[in-house]
Amino acid sequence: MDVIALLNMKGGVGKTSTTHNLGGAFALLGRRVLLVDNDPQSSLSQGLLGPSAAEALPIDETVAAVYAGEAVPGRLVRPTGIDGVDLVPGSIHTDRHNRPVPEEAPWPDQVALRDFLGELGDSYDLVLIDCPPNLHLCSWCALAAASHALIPVQPEDYGAQGLSAVRRSMVRVCTSVNPSLKLLGYLITMAQPRRAIHQLYMESLRCDYGAEVLEAIVPAAADFPEAVAHRKPVTHHKPRGAASKAIKALADEILGRLGRSGDESREEAA
C-alpha cells in the first residue's frame, strides 16, 4: 500500500482538489483508493459528501477519532459514491490536535495516523492524505504515515513560497519517526501556460528542482469546481475534458514513479 501525503505550507495551491480528483483517476485505473481528510477545514469531505452531511458527522466517525486514540476503522471509513474510492472524513475537532512544533516534544499521537492505516492492512492500493496548509502536528503525522510526499505548487511567487520549509520538515521526519519517507515530486497546479509569469515560474521550478518536478501539469480549469459541485472527481464529471485528461496523465506519471505503470493498471482493471 502506497501512502501519499499531499502538503505544502501554503494554502490555495490545489492540495484538496488534487486529492479529490486523483482519487477518481486512480479508481478508473483499477486501484482501490482511500482518501484521508487530514485538514481541520474538512474541505475534501465537504466536496465529496456535501457541506451539511460532512459537518453533521459525529466526531467518532472522523479522523479526529484517530488523534483521540478512539479510532475504529469500520466507523471511520465510508464510501464516497465513487466506485473504488473510500473516505476517512475530516473534522474541525482535529484542530485541537494540530499543535505547532511537534518534534520538540514526545507527542503520544504522532504516529496515530500511521497506526490507524496499518490496521487497514491490504484493503487499499493507494492512500491519499490531504493535509492542512501548515507543518503542525496533522502534517507531521501524515508524513510519519506516508511512503511518499507530493507537494503541489502554484507557479507564482506566493504559491512557491514555503518549499524549503516542507523539505526541512521531511528531513526531520526521516531522521526520527519515518526513515523510509520519499519525495514523490513537486506538482505544478492551477497553471495558465499562456501567462508569462506562469511560464517563468514553471521554468524556474524545473531549473531549481530538475526531475523532482513532475512532467504532468494541473491546469486552472472551470471543470474542477464544477466537478466538486456535483460531488464527483473531474474524471467522472467530464471524462473527455482537458482537465480530466490532465489528471489522468498525472495519475499515470505517479504510478510510474511508484514503480507501476498506468498501462499495467489498466490491464489489471480489464
Contacts in CASP RR format, 6 or more apart in sequence:
PFRMAT RR
TARGET T0000
AUTHOR 0000-0000-0000
METHOD contacts of the structure
MODEL  1
MDVIALLNMKGGVGKTSTTHNLGGAFALLGRRVLLVDNDPQSSLSQGLLG
PSAAEALPIDETVAAVYAGEAVPGRLVRPTGIDGVDLVPGSIHTDRHNRP
VPEEAPWPDQVALRDFLGELGDSYDLVLIDCPPNLHLCSWCALAAASHAL
IPVQPEDYGAQGLSAVRRSMVRVCTSVNPSLKLLGYLITMAQPRRAIHQL
YMESLRCDYGAEVLEAIVPAAADFPEAVAHRKPVTHHKPRGAASKAIKAL
ADEILGRLGRSGDESREEAA
1 117 0 8 1.000
1 120 0 8 1.000
1 121 0 8 1.000
1 122 0 8 1.000
1 124 0 8 1.000
1 125 0 8 1.000
1 126 0 8 1.000
1 127 0 8 1.000
2 125 0 8 1.000
2 126 0 8 1.000
2 127 0 8 1.000
2 147 0 8 1.000
2 148 0 8 1.000
2 258 0 8 1.000
3 117 0 8 1.000
3 126 0 8 1.000
3 127 0 8 1.000
3 129 0 8 1.000
3 145 0 8 1.000
3 146 0 8 1.000
3 147 0 8 1.000
3 148 0 8 1.000
4 126 0 8 1.000
4 127 0 8 1.000
4 128 0 8 1.000
4 129 0 8 1.000
4 146 0 8 1.000
4 147 0 8 1.000
4 148 0 8 1.000
4 149 0 8 1.000
4 150 0 8 1.000
4 184 0 8 1.000
4 254 0 8 1.000
5 129 0 8 1.000
5 131 0 8 1.000
5 139 0 8 1.000
5 142 0 8 1.000
5 143 0 8 1.000
5 145 0 8 1.000
5 146 0 8 1.000
5 148 0 8 1.000
5 149 0 8 1.000
5 150 0 8 1.000
6 15 0 8 1.000
6 18 0 8 1.000
6 19 0 8 1.000
6 128 0 8 1.000
6 129 0 8 1.000
6 130 0 8 1.000
6 131 0 8 1.000
6 149 0 8 1.000
6 150 0 8 1.000
6 151 0 8 1.000
6 152 0 8 1.000
7 15 0 8 1.000
7 131 0 8 1.000
7 135 0 8 1.000
7 139 0 8 1.000
7 142 0 8 1.000
7 143 0 8 1.000
7 149 0 8 1.000
7 151 0 8 1.000
7 166 0 8 1.000
8 15 0 8 1.000
8 133 0 8 1.000
8 151 0 8 1.000
8 152 0 8 1.000
8 153 0 8 1.000
8 159 0 8 1.000
8 162 0 8 1.000
8 163 0 8 1.000
8 166 0 8 1.000
9 133 0 8 1.000
9 134 0 8 1.000
9 135 0 8 1.000
9 161 0 8 1.000
9 162 0 8 1.000
9 163 0 8 1.000
9 165 0 8 1.000
9 166 0 8 1.000
10 133 0 8 1.000
10 154 0 8 1.000
10 158 0 8 1.000
10 159 0 8 1.000
10 161 0 8 1.000
10 162 0 8 1.000
11 133 0 8 1.000
12 133 0 8 1.000
12 154 0 8 1.000
12 159 0 8 1.000
13 133 0 8 1.000
13 152 0 8 1.000
13 153 0 8 1.000
13 154 0 8 1.000
13 159 0 8 1.000
13 189 0 8 1.000
13 190 0 8 1.000
14 152 0 8 1.000
14 154 0 8 1.000
14 189 0 8 1.000
14 190 0 8 1.000
14 218 0 8 1.000
15 39 0 8 1.000
15 130 0 8 1.000
15 131 0 8 1.000
15 133 0 8 1.000
15 152 0 8 1.000
16 39 0 8 1.000
16 43 0 8 1.000
16 44 0 8 1.000
16 130 0 8 1.000
17 189 0 8 1.000
17 218 0 8 1.000
17 224 0 8 1.000
17 228 0 8 1.000
18 150 0 8 1.000
18 152 0 8 1.000
18 187 0 8 1.000
18 189 0 8 1.000
18 218 0 8 1.000
18 250 0 8 1.000
19 35 0 8 1.000
19 44 0 8 1.000
19 128 0 8 1.000
19 129 0 8 1.000
19 130 0 8 1.000
20 35 0 8 1.000
20 44 0 8 1.000
20 47 0 8 1.000
20 48 0 8 1.000
20 227 0 8 1.000
20 228 0 8 1.000
20 233 0 8 1.000
21 224 0 8 1.000
21 227 0 8 1.000
21 233 0 8 1.000
21 234 0 8 1.000
21 235 0 8 1.000
21 247 0 8 1.000
22 128 0 8 1.000
22 233 0 8 1.000
22 247 0 8 1.000
22 250 0 8 1.000
22 251 0 8 1.000
22 254 0 8 1.000
23 33 0 8 1.000
23 35 0 8 1.000
23 82 0 8 1.000
23 85 0 8 1.000
23 126 0 8 1.000
23 128 0 8 1.000
23 233 0 8 1.000
24 33 0 8 1.000
24 82 0 8 1.000
24 85 0 8 1.000
24 233 0 8 1.000
24 235 0 8 1.000
24 236 0 8 1.000
24 247 0 8 1.000
25 233 0 8 1.000
25 235 0 8 1.000
25 247 0 8 1.000
25 248 0 8 1.000
25 250 0 8 1.000
25 251 0 8 1.000
26 33 0 8 1.000
26 125 0 8 1.000
26 126 0 8 1.000
26 251 0 8 1.000
26 255 0 8 1.000
27 33 0 8 1.000
27 82 0 8 1.000
27 83 0 8 1.000
27 84 0 8 1.000
27 85 0 8 1.000
27 233 0 8 1.000
28 235 0 8 1.000
28 236 0 8 1.000
28 248 0 8 1.000
28 269 0 8 1.000
29 251 0 8 1.000
29 252 0 8 1.000
29 255 0 8 1.000
29 262 0 8 1.000
29 265 0 8 1.000
29 266 0 8 1.000
29 269 0 8 1.000
30 84 0 8 1.000
30 265 0 8 1.000
30 266 0 8 1.000
30 268 0 8 1.000
30 269 0 8 1.000
31 84 0 8 1.000
31 125 0 8 1.000
31 126 0 8 1.000
31 265 0 8 1.000
32 84 0 8 1.000
32 123 0 8 1.000
32 124 0 8 1.000
32 125 0 8 1.000
32 126 0 8 1.000
33 84 0 8 1.000
33 85 0 8 1.000
33 86 0 8 1.000
33 124 0 8 1.000
33 125 0 8 1.000
33 126 0 8 1.000
33 127 0 8 1.000
33 128 0 8 1.000
34 77 0 8 1.000
34 85 0 8 1.000
34 86 0 8 1.000
34 87 0 8 1.000
34 88 0 8 1.000
34 120 0 8 1.000
34 123 0 8 1.000
34 124 0 8 1.000
34 126 0 8 1.000
34 127 0 8 1.000
34 128 0 8 1.000
35 44 0 8 1.000
35 48 0 8 1.000
35 80 0 8 1.000
35 85 0 8 1.000
35 86 0 8 1.000
35 87 0 8 1.000
35 88 0 8 1.000
35 127 0 8 1.000
35 128 0 8 1.000
35 130 0 8 1.000
36 63 0 8 1.000
36 87 0 8 1.000
36 88 0 8 1.000
36 113 0 8 1.000
36 117 0 8 1.000
36 127 0 8 1.000
36 128 0 8 1.000
36 129 0 8 1.000
36 130 0 8 1.000
36 142 0 8 1.000
37 43 0 8 1.000
37 44 0 8 1.000
37 45 0 8 1.000
37 62 0 8 1.000
37 63 0 8 1.000
37 87 0 8 1.000
37 88 0 8 1.000
37 89 0 8 1.000
37 90 0 8 1.000
37 130 0 8 1.000
38 63 0 8 1.000
38 90 0 8 1.000
38 94 0 8 1.000
38 113 0 8 1.000
38 129 0 8 1.000
38 130 0 8 1.000
38 131 0 8 1.000
38 132 0 8 1.000
38 138 0 8 1.000
38 139 0 8 1.000
38 141 0 8 1.000
38 142 0 8 1.000
39 90 0 8 1.000
39 94 0 8 1.000
39 130 0 8 1.000
39 131 0 8 1.000
39 132 0 8 1.000
39 133 0 8 1.000
39 138 0 8 1.000
40 90 0 8 1.000
40 91 0 8 1.000
40 92 0 8 1.000
40 93 0 8 1.000
40 94 0 8 1.000
40 95 0 8 1.000
40 98 0 8 1.000
40 132 0 8 1.000
40 138 0 8 1.000
41 92 0 8 1.000
41 132 0 8 1.000
42 54 0 8 1.000
42 55 0 8 1.000
42 62 0 8 1.000
42 89 0 8 1.000
42 90 0 8 1.000
42 91 0 8 1.000
42 92 0 8 1.000
43 130 0 8 1.000
44 87 0 8 1.000
44 90 0 8 1.000
44 130 0 8 1.000
45 54 0 8 1.000
45 57 0 8 1.000
45 62 0 8 1.000
45 87 0 8 1.000
45 89 0 8 1.000
45 90 0 8 1.000
46 54 0 8 1.000
46 55 0 8 1.000
47 54 0 8 1.000
47 228 0 8 1.000
47 231 0 8 1.000
48 54 0 8 1.000
48 80 0 8 1.000
48 82 0 8 1.000
48 87 0 8 1.000
48 231 0 8 1.000
49 80 0 8 1.000
49 87 0 8 1.000
49 89 0 8 1.000
49 231 0 8 1.000
50 231 0 8 1.000
54 89 0 8 1.000
54 90 0 8 1.000
57 89 0 8 1.000
57 90 0 8 1.000
57 91 0 8 1.000
59 65 0 8 1.000
59 68 0 8 1.000
59 91 0 8 1.000
59 93 0 8 1.000
60 70 0 8 1.000
60 72 0 8 1.000
60 75 0 8 1.000
61 75 0 8 1.000
61 76 0 8 1.000
61 78 0 8 1.000
61 89 0 8 1.000
62 76 0 8 1.000
62 88 0 8 1.000
62 89 0 8 1.000
62 90 0 8 1.000
62 91 0 8 1.000
62 93 0 8 1.000
62 94 0 8 1.000
63 76 0 8 1.000
63 88 0 8 1.000
63 89 0 8 1.000
63 90 0 8 1.000
63 91 0 8 1.000
63 94 0 8 1.000
63 113 0 8 1.000
64 90 0 8 1.000
64 91 0 8 1.000
64 93 0 8 1.000
64 94 0 8 1.000
64 97 0 8 1.000
65 71 0 8 1.000
65 72 0 8 1.000
65 75 0 8 1.000
65 76 0 8 1.000
66 76 0 8 1.000
66 88 0 8 1.000
66 112 0 8 1.000
66 113 0 8 1.000
66 116 0 8 1.000
67 94 0 8 1.000
67 97 0 8 1.000
67 109 0 8 1.000
67 112 0 8 1.000
67 113 0 8 1.000
67 138 0 8 1.000
67 141 0 8 1.000
68 97 0 8 1.000
69 109 0 8 1.000
69 112 0 8 1.000
71 112 0 8 1.000
71 116 0 8 1.000
71 119 0 8 1.000
73 116 0 8 1.000
73 119 0 8 1.000
73 120 0 8 1.000
76 88 0 8 1.000
76 89 0 8 1.000
76 116 0 8 1.000
77 86 0 8 1.000
77 87 0 8 1.000
77 88 0 8 1.000
77 120 0 8 1.000
78 86 0 8 1.000
78 87 0 8 1.000
78 88 0 8 1.000
78 89 0 8 1.000
79 85 0 8 1.000
79 86 0 8 1.000
79 87 0 8 1.000
80 86 0 8 1.000
80 87 0 8 1.000
82 232 0 8 1.000
82 233 0 8 1.000
82 236 0 8 1.000
85 233 0 8 1.000
86 124 0 8 1.000
94 138 0 8 1.000
97 109 0 8 1.000
97 137 0 8 1.000
97 138 0 8 1.000
98 132 0 8 1.000
98 134 0 8 1.000
98 136 0 8 1.000
98 137 0 8 1.000
98 138 0 8 1.000
99 107 0 8 1.000
99 136 0 8 1.000
99 137 0 8 1.000
100 136 0 8 1.000
100 137 0 8 1.000
101 136 0 8 1.000
102 110 0 8 1.000
102 136 0 8 1.000
102 137 0 8 1.000
102 140 0 8 1.000
102 141 0 8 1.000
103 140 0 8 1.000
103 172 0 8 1.000
103 176 0 8 1.000
107 137 0 8 1.000
109 137 0 8 1.000
109 141 0 8 1.000
110 137 0 8 1.000
110 140 0 8 1.000
110 141 0 8 1.000
110 144 0 8 1.000
110 177 0 8 1.000
111 141 0 8 1.000
111 144 0 8 1.000
111 145 0 8 1.000
111 177 0 8 1.000
112 141 0 8 1.000
113 129 0 8 1.000
113 141 0 8 1.000
113 142 0 8 1.000
113 144 0 8 1.000
113 145 0 8 1.000
114 141 0 8 1.000
114 144 0 8 1.000
114 145 0 8 1.000
114 177 0 8 1.000
114 178 0 8 1.000
117 127 0 8 1.000
117 145 0 8 1.000
129 142 0 8 1.000
129 145 0 8 1.000
129 146 0 8 1.000
131 138 0 8 1.000
131 139 0 8 1.000
131 142 0 8 1.000
132 138 0 8 1.000
132 139 0 8 1.000
135 165 0 8 1.000
135 166 0 8 1.000
135 169 0 8 1.000
139 169 0 8 1.000
140 169 0 8 1.000
140 173 0 8 1.000
143 149 0 8 1.000
143 169 0 8 1.000
143 170 0 8 1.000
143 173 0 8 1.000
143 178 0 8 1.000
143 181 0 8 1.000
144 173 0 8 1.000
144 177 0 8 1.000
144 178 0 8 1.000
145 178 0 8 1.000
146 178 0 8 1.000
146 181 0 8 1.000
147 180 0 8 1.000
147 181 0 8 1.000
147 182 0 8 1.000
148 181 0 8 1.000
148 182 0 8 1.000
148 183 0 8 1.000
148 184 0 8 1.000
148 258 0 8 1.000
149 166 0 8 1.000
149 170 0 8 1.000
149 181 0 8 1.000
149 182 0 8 1.000
149 183 0 8 1.000
149 184 0 8 1.000
149 185 0 8 1.000
150 184 0 8 1.000
150 185 0 8 1.000
150 187 0 8 1.000
150 254 0 8 1.000
151 163 0 8 1.000
151 166 0 8 1.000
151 183 0 8 1.000
151 185 0 8 1.000
151 186 0 8 1.000
151 187 0 8 1.000
152 186 0 8 1.000
152 187 0 8 1.000
152 189 0 8 1.000
152 218 0 8 1.000
153 159 0 8 1.000
153 160 0 8 1.000
153 163 0 8 1.000
153 186 0 8 1.000
153 187 0 8 1.000
153 188 0 8 1.000
153 189 0 8 1.000
153 205 0 8 1.000
154 160 0 8 1.000
154 188 0 8 1.000
154 189 0 8 1.000
154 190 0 8 1.000
154 191 0 8 1.000
155 188 0 8 1.000
155 190 0 8 1.000
155 191 0 8 1.000
155 197 0 8 1.000
155 198 0 8 1.000
155 200 0 8 1.000
155 201 0 8 1.000
155 202 0 8 1.000
155 205 0 8 1.000
156 197 0 8 1.000
156 198 0 8 1.000
156 201 0 8 1.000
157 201 0 8 1.000
160 201 0 8 1.000
160 205 0 8 1.000
163 186 0 8 1.000
167 183 0 8 1.000
170 181 0 8 1.000
170 183 0 8 1.000
173 181 0 8 1.000
174 181 0 8 1.000
183 212 0 8 1.000
184 254 0 8 1.000
184 257 0 8 1.000
184 258 0 8 1.000
185 212 0 8 1.000
185 213 0 8 1.000
185 214 0 8 1.000
185 257 0 8 1.000
186 205 0 8 1.000
186 209 0 8 1.000
186 212 0 8 1.000
186 213 0 8 1.000
186 214 0 8 1.000
187 214 0 8 1.000
187 216 0 8 1.000
187 218 0 8 1.000
187 250 0 8 1.000
188 202 0 8 1.000
188 205 0 8 1.000
188 213 0 8 1.000
188 214 0 8 1.000
188 217 0 8 1.000
188 218 0 8 1.000
189 217 0 8 1.000
189 218 0 8 1.000
190 218 0 8 1.000
190 219 0 8 1.000
190 220 0 8 1.000
191 198 0 8 1.000
191 202 0 8 1.000
191 217 0 8 1.000
191 218 0 8 1.000
191 219 0 8 1.000
191 220 0 8 1.000
192 198 0 8 1.000
192 219 0 8 1.000
192 220 0 8 1.000
193 199 0 8 1.000
193 202 0 8 1.000
193 217 0 8 1.000
193 219 0 8 1.000
202 217 0 8 1.000
205 213 0 8 1.000
206 213 0 8 1.000
214 250 0 8 1.000
214 253 0 8 1.000
214 254 0 8 1.000
214 257 0 8 1.000
215 253 0 8 1.000
216 246 0 8 1.000
216 249 0 8 1.000
216 250 0 8 1.000
216 252 0 8 1.000
216 253 0 8 1.000
217 246 0 8 1.000
218 246 0 8 1.000
218 247 0 8 1.000
218 250 0 8 1.000
219 242 0 8 1.000
219 243 0 8 1.000
219 246 0 8 1.000
221 242 0 8 1.000
221 243 0 8 1.000
221 246 0 8 1.000
223 234 0 8 1.000
223 237 0 8 1.000
223 238 0 8 1.000
223 241 0 8 1.000
223 242 0 8 1.000
223 243 0 8 1.000
223 244 0 8 1.000
224 234 0 8 1.000
224 243 0 8 1.000
226 234 0 8 1.000
226 237 0 8 1.000
226 238 0 8 1.000
227 233 0 8 1.000
227 234 0 8 1.000
227 236 0 8 1.000
227 237 0 8 1.000
227 238 0 8 1.000
227 243 0 8 1.000
230 237 0 8 1.000
233 247 0 8 1.000
234 241 0 8 1.000
234 243 0 8 1.000
234 244 0 8 1.000
234 247 0 8 1.000
235 244 0 8 1.000
235 247 0 8 1.000
235 248 0 8 1.000
237 244 0 8 1.000
238 244 0 8 1.000
251 262 0 8 1.000
252 261 0 8 1.000
252 262 0 8 1.000
255 261 0 8 1.000
255 262 0 8 1.000
255 264 0 8 1.000
255 265 0 8 1.000
256 262 0 8 1.000
END
